[in-house]
């Protein structure tokens, strides 16, 4: 009479099951555990599910004790063997635990050293950036040793005709200025009662907050332009309380802005040693502005600018101890 043997353990199973897919007999608890872990038959490596198992109806037979367990000395020998095996396994576990602790300690030490190196490199990077910024400021504010500024190519100087036009305009304006009256000016008492009618904090980027300069159009008080720390020039419509356009082009803070009195022109000066002329492409001043020209005549921050009453000339002043007159044409 043949005996049923489990394909996994090689002993007679207590609860045998049969898998038609593989043609093997297994101990139920062993094959179910194997299916949960791998989903395969450990013998044939075929994919196997618990639904593929069929219970087998067999008479349960009590397992006979081994010959070594039929006496007290034999049972003591078995217990001693189990104890020795347990002690051996415990030693191996302790050895593995000690090795893992050493590896973890080494990894933590390496991590701490890496953090220290990164922090030191970040400090050195910040210090280097600060030195570069300082050197750039020193170079931009430096003056030639001979105390004079070189004449740039393309400078024509003030011709006699230009000087004559300026003098004639100055004389005509001087006559009117002496007789100028301002009947619409508010008295001091009324000025003291002035209150803020509008307040806008969305002109410029909040990350680089700060408005450094503002100008209002002489003929249209609703037309306002401002320059800020964020390197941008902003055109604002006070009547609509709306930002019309943001002009981007400077690489440092904008120090001065001006609106042309007769033309749709905005001029701006910056700490990047440049001045820019922005023009509108249509008759509507709210249309988009583009940079028509960038002035590179100074070696340091351009601190201020002004438009001559003639409307044809622009004056710029810089920290390099120089000033320049530019023709809009």
Buried (B, 14 or more C-beta within 10 A) or exposed (E): EEEEBBBBEEEBBEBBBBBEEBEBBBBBEBBBEBBEEEEBBBBBEEEBEEEBBEEEEEEEEEEEEEEEEEEEEBEEEEEEEEEEEEEEEEEEEEEEEEEEEEEEEEEEEEEEEEEEEEEEEEEEEEEEEEEEEEEEEEEBBEBEEEEEBEEEEEEEEEEEEBEEBBEEBEEEEEEEEEEEEEEEEEEEEEEEEEEEEEEBEEBBBEEEEEBBBBBEBEEBEEBBBBBBBBBBBBBBBBEEEEBBBBBEBBEBBBBBBBBBEEEBBBBBBBBBBBBBBBBBEEEEBBEEBEBEEEBEBBBBBBBBBBBBEBBBBBBBBBBBBBBBBBEBE
